[in-house]
């Protein structure tokens, strides 16, 4: 008869917390090094060498921690992800830790109070692009593992995957995982790319909306015409596009795509309206859009956004009736709705909404499915216990996220028995994707401790 594995050593939580705290200067130093790489996975904006240097940095950090099989994975979208394996005790479960090193572009660099690619401490926060999303997640994983190594070793087998193109949404890692399904197999997957509902309130993200991207073009004339000579009778393509885009919203601002259900409700943690207004920086006197609770609108219902419009800018505009106009549209799709079906409905809606017989061409340019986790699984019980210790006096909350992480669905489909948890540093206060992104060092410390405690709990808990 095969012997059961020995119960793993359980370090004293207070001692583990002290160790995590002692590692914070190193965490800041290394995060500063990572932030300095301009690792935007778009060669039109920054050279590929910046992403390659960031990937090399992550690979070197894993090797220094004793990881074996460290590899730079060339994914089908032309970017690199970093993989490593750290063996644990015989018979221990395997946990996959995920983060990404690529970042959003800095946008308006002049609007940053401090340089976007230079970690700067100000008012008790660390500023810089990627500090929260998601280079801070890389440091969170490293800190948790280092703390455990000082208290008897890491009690599980650990796989780490750090993606290089998450922000671009090009799907390279998803396709690589589908082609190499054995690579990322694990009993539990900890995605370090989400965030607490508010800083100081420990939160796991249980749902993600899916997304479809659609490009639409409207044509009405063979070429532009003089607005004085032809305006009033000639059909204007830009005006037709505006009519089409306006058809995607009801009077109250709710998303209205013909045939797409839009009445879902969220039963978990609620988002007070005044708190949302403050987080979203809504101007005084401007109302929110949609109906239902804020949580309904963000986490349980579809949401359309016009991301960009191709039309002449105001500066240099001529008095013309326009022959052509185009737009890029994003549709977020809540769990329970299939993104492919939502795409088909959106394409049909756009074509049906065209006024005056205008010619409309619409094509999908990107898509990812929604995600819903099983929060009743043993891994969530292990995380709830860990967060209770890391955040004294607080209980783990379960929230949704309006954004999309297509990799979660890929992993869920490849490994249907695997438990997937989402935590991270991207709380509203972090202002990810915006100028002056920052991270709270206190959150980095608490979540690093929570991750370490989770690995201990999961190693010894039922599965």
KALINSUL-V72571 format. One line per field, one symbol per residue. ss: DSSP state (2 for helix, 1 for strand, 0 for the rest). burial: + if it has 9 or more other ideal C-beta (glycine too) atoms within 8 Angstrom, else -. A space follows every 50 residues. Layout:
ss: ???
burial: ???
This chain:
ss: 00000000000022222222220222222222222000000000000222 22222222222222000111111100000111111100000001111111 00000000222000000001110011100000002222222222222220 00000011111110000000022222222000000001111000100100 10111111011111111110000011222200000022222222220010 00001000000000000000002222222200000000000002222222 00111111110000000001100111111111100000222222222222 22002220111111111100110000022222222222220000001111 10000222222222000011110010022200000001112222222222 2222222222000
burial: -------+--+---+++-++--++-+++-+++-++++-+++----+---+ +++++++++-+++-+-+--+-++-+-+-++++++++-++--+++++++++ ++++-+-----+-+-+++++-+--+++++++++++++++++++++++++- +-+++++++++++++++++-++++++++--+--+-++++++++++++-+- +++++++++++++++++++++---+++--++--++++++++-+++-+++- ---++++--+-+-+-+-++-+----++----------+-+-+++++++++ ++++-+-------------++++++++++++++++-+-+--++-++++++ +-++---+-+-+-+--+++++-+---+++++++++++++++--+-+++++ +--+++++++++-++--++++++++++--+++--+++++++-++++++++ +++++++++++--
